[in-house]
Amino acid sequence: MNFIISSNILLKGLQNVSGLLSSNSLVPIIENFLFSTDGSKLLVTATDNETRAVVELSPEKISGKGAVAIPPRVLLETLKTFPNIPITINVNEETFAVEINAGEGVYRLAGYNPENYPTIAAIENAKSISMSSIVLQNAVSSTIFACGNDEIRPQLMGVFFEITPDYTNFVATDAHKLVRFRRNDIKSDEAHSFIVHKKPLNLLRNLLSGFDCNVGVEFNNTNVSFRFENYQIVCRLLDGKYPAYEGVIPKDNNYKLVINRNSLISTLKRVAIFANQASHQVRFDVKGQELNISAEDIDYSNEAKERLNCIYDGADIEIGFNSKFFLETLQTLACENITMTLSSPTRAALLIPEETNSAEEDILMLIMPIMLNA
């Protein structure tokens, strides 16, 4: 088995899927890239045993069929040193030794028999849906930050895909904050739902960057596949039922505050420096058309307060938030102004962008308050 390919094309393909590789896996063979060819195309696979990413590359020439597992470190570091030149890779079918010929250089490294490299079965009885790569990347980017990290509640460690005949929701929550990203132009004749772990979604988000194409999504009760251009990601779904999140979204937040998002971010960043570093508590004091944001750390006698102009319709209110969570939420949005709705210091606040990327898009972000210090 041998092939000729551009060094840059090979390097880019390897780097795009290398995020799944680990150097301390319980299954040593999956610490390597799997190269395989049927004589007409070259597939490079990386897996962590839960997620499998495959990139299809088009060498200038391929001879022979076969497969080999190649260690990533030496291969990647070698490719990074080359200019964009054609390289020839030869694989010994008996010993799996790998030889790279580039310019005047010859480089040899050990490859491994791939017979124990895990395979993934086809997704049987699959349902399917398609969507724009730009929309999917935006949906993942808008929600993934709100996923939880608690393995006791694994369902919260992923994004909930809720597909209906009228719309599709992408939902994430860690019980402190929640995001519901809705697209009214993605629909299905039947209702379906599944939860995808944030790790493969982060890989997917990075891969989708720069693409403007269609993404085919196939899924059953255990796995989901995302296929676009020359990439495919297949991953195992998270087990369990997603929480009934709609019940925590307040329907009667009658106090409405409109404010410039960037101004609010800048103020929060400054004031949060003076907050207690354990609670990250900041105080929002809304009176008239002013929002006063303050924080203090009694242990170090640190204190900060800053005033912002806003448009407000509602009774005076003081409410506390975790500045870290609030900033994460604000920084995910891409609008100029946001609307924040409130009802009481003990009930969730809603953040809604004044502008969205599309009339088909509806974004709602929820953040829970924290008890204010006396």
VOGU-3710 file (C-alpha; in Angstrom, 3 decimals, decimal comma):
1> mnfiissnil> 0,000/0,000/0,000  1,420/3,375/-1,011  0,104/6,782/-1,988  1,246/10,249/-3,019  -0,419/13,227/-1,362  0,168/16,907/-0,620  1,821/17,330/2,781  -0,493/20,230/3,655  -3,654/18,320/2,750  -2,585/15,347/4,849
11> lkglqnvsgl> -1,532/17,530/7,789  -4,805/19,467/7,810  -6,868/16,277/7,690  -4,907/14,704/10,538  -5,060/17,817/12,707  -8,812/18,121/12,222  -9,510/14,693/13,714  -6,574/14,362/16,120  -8,542/15,843/19,027  -10,053/12,415/19,694
21> lssnslvpii> -6,701/10,725/20,244  -5,384/10,081/23,737  -1,938/8,954/24,882  -3,197/6,913/27,840  -6,086/4,922/26,461  -7,078/1,577/27,953  -7,084/0,314/24,351  -3,573/1,141/23,064  -4,357/0,723/19,365  -6,747/3,703/19,397
31> enflfstdgs> -3,901/6,006/20,391  -3,041/5,894/16,669  -4,492/7,146/13,403  -6,012/4,438/11,231  -5,060/4,829/7,558  -7,095/2,679/5,175  -7,549/2,576/1,430  -9,591/0,563/-1,017  -7,355/1,553/-3,919  -9,277/4,693/-4,909
41> kllvtatdne> -9,593/6,827/-1,772  -7,760/7,278/1,500  -9,616/7,317/4,816  -8,014/8,526/8,043  -9,816/7,644/11,265  -9,407/8,751/14,876  -11,465/7,449/17,782  -11,720/7,526/21,561  -13,993/4,450/21,553  -17,093/6,633/22,051
51> travvelspe> -16,717/8,889/19,026  -15,236/8,157/15,626  -14,104/10,856/13,183  -13,248/9,976/9,592  -11,774/12,252/6,935  -11,667/11,172/3,293  -8,604/12,436/1,446  -7,830/12,392/-2,273  -4,202/11,448/-2,929  -2,660/12,190/-6,297
61> kisgkgavai> -1,988/8,469/-6,669  -2,846/5,289/-4,738  -1,459/1,802/-5,265  -2,740/-1,220/-3,423  -5,300/-1,738/-0,703  -4,875/-2,114/3,017  -4,748/-0,435/6,392  -2,225/0,549/9,042  -2,279/2,226/12,455  0,256/5,071/12,646
71> pprvlletlk> 1,374/6,843/15,854  0,377/10,520/15,734  3,225/12,436/17,397  6,114/11,650/15,048  3,908/11,812/11,963  2,369/15,187/12,829  5,648/16,765/13,907  7,318/15,588/10,703  4,543/16,909/8,465  4,673/20,315/10,182
81> tfpnipitin> 8,282/20,766/9,055  7,541/20,261/5,352  6,607/23,003/2,908  3,597/22,195/0,769  5,145/19,413/-1,309  4,036/16,006/-2,605  5,073/13,198/-0,291  5,011/9,465/-0,862  4,003/7,107/1,927  4,787/3,401/1,602
91> vneetfavei> 3,468/0,781/4,024  4,989/-2,692/4,283  2,065/-5,118/4,222  3,870/-7,668/6,407  5,634/-5,547/9,046  3,419/-2,420/8,800  6,569/-0,278/8,746  5,897/3,182/7,305  8,298/5,036/5,012  7,817/8,683/4,035
101> nagegvyrla> 9,646/10,070/1,004  9,675/13,865/0,740  12,049/15,790/-1,499  15,520/14,438/-0,784  14,544/12,929/2,564  13,469/9,469/3,670  11,779/9,002/7,064  10,817/5,698/8,633  8,569/4,963/11,583  6,813/1,965/13,042
111> gynpenypti> 3,220/1,273/12,132  0,948/-1,297/13,736  -1,357/-4,065/12,657  -4,842/-2,503/12,652  -6,783/-5,737/13,141  -7,747/-4,747/16,707  -8,746/-1,218/15,749  -12,427/-0,947/16,713  -15,001/-0,819/13,976  -18,363/0,858/14,196
121> aaienaksis> -21,485/-0,764/12,889  -23,785/0,999/10,480  -26,595/2,947/12,116  -29,508/0,583/11,628  -33,129/1,707/11,398  -31,854/5,251/11,184  -33,943/8,379/11,036  -32,458/11,313/9,163  -32,610/15,067/8,908  -30,458/17,665/7,182
131> mssivlqnav> -29,458/21,197/8,025  -27,026/23,911/7,019  -23,502/23,617/8,400  -23,633/27,292/9,402  -26,874/26,778/11,319  -25,575/23,639/13,049  -22,308/25,288/14,049  -24,201/28,298/15,391  -26,583/26,037/17,327  -23,736/24,085/18,911
141> sstifacgnd> -21,698/27,209/19,684  -24,729/28,852/21,286  -25,486/25,924/23,587  -22,381/23,880/24,374  -21,072/26,311/27,005  -24,169/25,635/29,133  -23,596/21,860/29,320  -22,878/20,421/32,740  -19,755/18,653/34,001  -21,352/16,465/36,671
151> eirpqlmgvf> -21,028/12,778/35,772  -23,737/11,987/38,313  -26,157/13,649/35,861  -24,697/12,561/32,512  -27,724/13,749/30,540  -26,703/17,326/31,318  -23,231/16,786/29,835  -24,623/17,094/26,321  -26,907/19,071/24,034  -30,505/17,928/23,701
161> feitpdytnf> -31,707/17,750/20,077  -35,500/18,071/20,075  -36,902/17,652/16,568  -40,609/18,310/15,976  -42,936/18,846/12,987  -42,809/22,601/13,666  -39,226/23,347/14,723  -36,020/21,926/16,176  -34,707/22,920/19,594  -31,098/22,616/20,710
171> vatdahklvr> -31,039/22,758/24,517  -28,294/22,709/27,140  -28,301/23,316/30,882  -26,144/22,744/33,946  -28,961/23,718/36,361  -27,406/27,196/36,804  -27,960/28,399/33,270  -30,003/27,145/30,324  -30,025/27,820/26,596  -32,761/26,998/24,122
181> frrndiksde> -31,748/27,613/20,519  -34,701/27,124/18,165  -34,764/26,883/14,381  -38,185/27,082/12,825  -36,895/25,936/9,418  -35,595/22,541/10,609  -38,499/20,129/10,911  -39,442/16,472/10,706  -42,706/14,692/10,005  -42,275/12,842/13,288
191> ahsfivhkkp> -40,989/13,986/16,662  -37,537/12,712/17,658  -35,070/13,585/20,382  -31,596/12,557/21,508  -28,673/13,853/23,591  -25,158/14,288/22,169  -22,176/14,585/24,528  -20,366/17,920/24,395  -16,988/16,351/23,470  -17,956/15,193/19,959
201> lnllrnllsg> -20,003/18,364/19,525  -16,942/20,470/20,251  -15,040/18,533/17,585  -17,974/18,962/15,191  -18,125/22,699/15,858  -14,431/23,095/15,058  -14,676/21,008/11,896  -17,665/22,971/10,604  -15,773/26,249/10,813  -15,285/27,615/7,313
211> fdcnvgvefn> -17,787/25,263/5,663  -21,004/26,356/3,967  -22,618/23,067/3,056  -25,367/20,656/3,949  -24,956/18,333/6,944  -26,720/14,989/6,892  -27,711/13,787/10,356  -28,638/10,127/10,874  -29,599/8,698/14,246  -31,213/5,795/16,044
221> ntnvsfrfen> -31,613/4,979/19,726  -27,892/4,570/20,381  -25,819/6,502/17,832  -25,789/9,615/15,687  -23,816/10,418/12,550  -22,953/13,843/11,134  -21,749/13,716/7,524  -20,604/16,705/5,461  -18,130/17,272/2,636  -15,287/14,772/3,242
231> yqivcrlldg> -15,910/14,311/6,992  -18,030/12,031/9,118  -18,432/11,979/12,898  -20,221/9,053/14,523  -20,796/9,041/18,260  -22,709/7,206/20,932  -25,720/9,011/22,347  -26,048/9,755/26,035  -28,471/7,459/27,822  -31,393/8,636/29,885
241> kypayegvip> -34,193/11,137/29,582  -33,508/14,837/29,337  -35,092/16,932/32,120  -38,407/18,653/31,443  -36,649/21,961/30,860  -39,708/23,894/29,649  -41,064/23,855/33,182  -38,233/26,024/34,503  -38,599/28,743/31,855  -40,657/31,510/33,510
251> kdnnyklvin> -43,753/32,628/31,643  -44,528/35,706/33,749  -41,323/37,748/33,838  -43,045/41,113/33,441  -40,092/43,406/34,207  -38,242/44,235/30,997  -34,742/45,707/30,713  -33,020/46,518/27,396  -29,293/47,268/27,402  -26,250/47,307/25,131
261> rnslistlkr> -24,576/43,909/25,338  -20,969/45,065/24,952  -21,378/47,765/27,593  -22,806/45,225/30,005  -19,961/42,782/29,299  -17,303/45,439/29,877  -18,872/46,555/33,146  -19,290/43,010/34,414  -15,671/42,152/33,641  -14,446/45,122/35,666
271> vaifanqash> -16,797/44,753/38,600  -16,296/40,974/38,802  -12,612/41,524/39,609  -13,740/42,823/43,008  -16,225/40,015/43,699  -15,654/37,147/46,076  -13,693/34,605/44,059  -15,676/31,690/45,462  -19,197/32,956/44,776  -18,458/35,435/41,929
281> qvrfdvkgqe> -21,499/37,316/43,211  -22,505/40,588/41,574  -25,522/42,687/42,508  -27,876/44,154/39,907  -29,820/47,138/41,282  -32,373/48,432/38,775  -34,112/51,738/39,439  -35,723/53,974/36,860  -33,609/53,889/33,714  -30,405/52,931/35,501
291> lnisaedidy> -28,708/49,622/36,205  -26,168/49,720/39,019  -23,835/46,717/39,135  -21,753/46,181/42,257  -19,590/43,555/43,933  -17,576/43,233/47,105  -15,167/40,859/48,767  -15,392/41,510/52,489  -12,368/39,338/53,266  -10,064/41,631/51,285
301> sneakerlnc> -12,034/44,906/51,613  -12,514/45,023/47,840  -15,538/46,809/46,411  -16,689/48,102/43,030  -19,812/49,764/41,662  -20,670/50,972/38,181  -23,752/52,581/36,645  -25,197/51,845/33,217  -28,042/53,473/31,334  -30,805/51,160/30,193
311> iydgadieig> -34,414/51,085/29,083  -36,460/49,587/31,879  -40,133/48,877/32,401  -40,874/47,432/35,828  -40,633/47,885/39,574  -37,305/48,556/41,298  -35,451/45,308/41,919  -32,194/44,041/43,395  -31,024/40,634/42,250  -27,762/38,698/42,499
321> fnskffletl> -25,995/36,665/39,822  -22,846/34,619/39,415  -20,745/36,934/37,233  -18,906/34,019/35,630  -22,133/32,392/34,431  -23,594/35,716/33,339  -20,529/36,616/31,270  -20,435/33,185/29,621  -24,028/33,699/28,565  -23,569/37,246/27,275
331> qtlacenitm> -20,393/36,427/25,356  -22,121/33,644/23,456  -24,659/36,039/21,978  -23,781/38,031/18,865  -26,315/40,859/19,094  -25,921/44,574/19,818  -28,640/44,807/22,462  -30,233/42,278/24,783  -33,550/42,147/26,578  -33,485/40,833/30,136
341> tlssptraal> -36,792/39,925/31,747  -37,220/39,593/35,509  -39,926/39,028/38,090  -38,311/38,671/41,528  -34,883/38,252/43,172  -35,488/34,531/43,605  -36,687/33,625/40,118  -34,765/33,025/36,915  -33,915/35,859/34,550  -34,272/35,460/30,802
351> lipeetnsae> -31,831/36,917/28,288  -33,108/37,351/24,750  -31,132/38,939/21,884  -32,807/41,929/20,264  -31,456/40,785/16,892  -30,771/37,282/15,526  -28,999/35,931/12,440  -32,264/34,875/10,832  -36,003/35,301/11,155  -36,086/31,509/11,541
361> edilmlimpi> -33,928/31,692/14,675  -35,154/32,063/18,248  -32,650/32,147/21,124  -33,565/32,133/24,792  -31,039/32,046/27,624  -31,904/31,570/31,285  -29,730/32,270/34,299  -30,598/31,467/37,884  -30,100/34,155/40,550  -28,057/33,662/43,703
371> mlna> -28,946/34,831/47,187  -27,623/38,306/47,892  -25,492/38,916/50,936  -27,179/41,115/53,508
//
